[in-house]
Amino acid sequence: ITKNAPAVILCHGFSGDKIGKYRLRVRLARALCKNGFAVFRFDFSGHGDSEGEMDDVSIIQELDDLECAINYLKKQTFADINKIGIVGHSLGGEIAILEAAKNKDLKAIVLFAPVADYTKLSAEFILSLKEAEKSGFAERASHKIKKPYFDEMKQFRPIEEISKINAPLLVIHGTADDRVNISSSKELTEKANEPKKLVIINGADHHFAGYNNTMQLINETVKWFLRWLT
C-alpha cells in the first residue's frame, strides 16, 4: 500500500471477530488490498482479541470502539483521511449506520445483512428478548446477554437513522438468511438516499457461505469502493 491510499474499516457482527466465519473478513481485506485500498480490521470490546467480556457487550461501547478505530486510522500515513469507507456485517452493520449518520468522514458504506430493525431479527432473538425482560438476561452457550443490551436494541433504530446518511450505500443480503429478515434490508434501502444499491444473493445465508456467494459478496464490495472511494 502506498501513502494516502483510500481506506476501509471492517466491522464484524455480534459474537464475531476480525477474521470472520469462513475467514470472510480476511478474504475481503485481501481483495481490497489487491485493488489499492488500505484495510483496518479490529475486534469490538468483548470479542476476539480485545479486552472485555461478551456478557458486557454494548452498542454504545461498540460505537466508541469504532470511533477509536476511525481516529487511529486517521493518524496513519498510509491512509487518505478524506477517503474512508466502512463495511458492517449484521450488528456491525447497525454500528456502521449509527456512526455514518453522524460522522461525515465516512464517504462510502457497504452493509452485509445489517441489523436495521430489531423486530425483524430471528425468532431466537425475540425469545431472548422476552427471556431478558423476565429474568434480566438471556443465557447462551458461552455467555449471557444482559437486559441493558436489549434495551439499547430498542433505543437505537438504524432504520430511522439511514436517511441522515448521504454517502453512497450498498446493501447486500442473502435469500437464505435466517438471522436477519431480508425485508429489513429492502426497507432500509428504500429509505436511504441516493446513490444506493441493494444486491440480493440467491441462496446465501447470514454468513454468505459457499464459494460463489462469498465471491459475489466480495466482488460487489470491491466494485462499490472502486466506484465511490477512489
N, C-alpha and C positions, 0 to 999 in steps of 0.2 A: 504494500500500500504506500503510495506517495503521500506527501504532505497535502493537507486540505482536501482530503477525499470526502465525498458525501458519506454520512454515517447513519447506520440503522441500529436501533436498540430493540432487542428481543425480550418480550415479557411472557413468561410461562403462566400456566394456569394453577388452580388450586391443587395442592399436593404434588405439583410438578417440579421441574428444575430446569437449569440452563441447558441441559443435554436434550431432554425431551424423550418421550416414548418412541422407540424405534430410532433414536438419535435424530429426531426430526429437526431440532434447532441446530445441531451440528451440521447436518446436511444443508440446511438452508443458509447457514452462515458461510459455508464454503462456497456455495453457488453465488452468493452475493459478493464475496471477496474476489472471486474469479472475474466478476464484472465491474471491479473497481471500487467497490464500497468497503468502508471500514465497518466492522460489526462489533457490537458490545452485547455480550450475553451475561446475565447475572442471576443469582438466586434471591428471591424475595426472603425477608426475615422468616425464620422458622422452616425454611425449605433448603434442600441441597446442602451446600457447604456453609451457608450463612448462619449467623448466631440466632438464638431464639428457638422456640418450640412451636410445633404445629398447633398445639392446643390454644396458643395465643394469637393465631392468625387474625389480622385486622385489615380492613380496606383502607382505613386512614393510615396505618403503618405502611402498607404497600404503596400508597400514593407518595408517602415521604421517601420510601426506598427508591421509587422511580425518579423523583426529583433529584435525589442524591446522584443517581446514575447519570442523569442528564447533565448535571453540574460537573461531574467528573469528566464526562466526555468532552465538554466544552473546553476543558483545560489541556486536552491532549493536542499535540502539534499535528497529528495525522488527520484530525477531524476538521471539516469545514463547519463551523458553528452556525453558518447560515443555511446549511443543508442537512438537517437532522430528520430522519424518518423513524417510524416506530411500527413494530409488529406485535400484536397482542393476541394470545390464544386463550379462549374460554374466559376464565376470570381475569386473565391478563388482558383480554380484550376490553373488559369493563374498566380496568385501571387505565388502559390507554385512552379510552373515550373520555373518562373523567378528567384526565390530565390534559388532553388535547383541547378540551372545551375551555380551559383557562390559560393554556400555555401556547402562545402563537409561535414559539420556536420550533414546534413540530410541523414540518412542511409537507409531509405525506404520511398516510396512515393505511395499514393493512390489518384486517381483523380476521382471525380464523375462528369460526363458530363462537362468536363473542357472547358473553352473558350481557344481554341488553335489558332483560326484564325477568326478575326472579320468579314471577308467576308462570313463566314458560320454561322452567327447568324441569328436570326429570321428576317422576313420581317419587323416587327415592329421596330427592332433595326436599320435596314438600312434606314427606313423612318426617324427615329430620327436623324440619322447621317446627312441626307440631310437637315433636318429642322435646325439643329445646324449650319451647314455650311452657311445657308442662313441668319439666324437671330441671331446667337451667342449662342443659347441654344435650347434644346428640352424640352417642358413642359410635365410634368407627373402629375398624380393625386395629389401627395403630395409634389412634389419637381421639380426642374429644373435640367437638365443635361447640363452642360456648354460645349462649344466647346473645351476647352483645354482637357477635359476628352476624347472626341472622337479623338483628335489629339494623345493622349497617346495610345489609342487603335491601331492606325495605326503605331505608333512608336515601341511599344513593340510587338514582334511576337513570342509567345511561340513555335509555330510550327518550328521556326528556332533555338530555344534555346534548344530543347529537346535532341539533340544529345550530348550536353555538360554534360548531367547527366549520371552517371554510377551506381547510386543507383537503386535497384530493383523497378520496376514501375508496378503498377496495375491501369488500366483504366476501369471504369465501366460506361456504358451508356445504356439508355432505348430506345427501338424502337419507343416509342410514344412521344419522347421529341420534343416539338415544339419551344423551345428556342434556343437550340444549335444543329445543324445538326450532326447526328451520324457519318457522313462521316469524320468530322474533327477528331473524336477520333480514327477512323480507320487509318487515315493518320498519326496522332500523334504517334500511337503505332508502325506503320511501320517504322517511322524514329527514334524511340527510340532504345537505346542499350539494349542488354540482361543483366540480366534477365528481362523479361517483360511479361505482360499478358493483354489481352482485354477480358472483360466479358460483354456480351450483354444481358440485361434483357428484355425479350419479353413483350411488353405491358406497360413497365414502362415509366412514364412521367419525366419531368425535376426534380421533387422533389421525385421521386420514391414512389409515393403514393400507398397505398394498403399494407396490412399486408405482403403478400407473397413477394412483391417487396422489401419492406423495410428490411425484414428478410434476403433475399438473399444478398442484399447490405451489411448489417451488417456482416453476416457470412463470405462473401468473404473477407471483410476488416480485420476482426479478424484473419482469416486464413493466410492472407498475412503477417501481422505483427508477428504472431507467428512463421512463417517460416523464416522471414528475419530480425527480430529485437530482437529476444531472444537468 
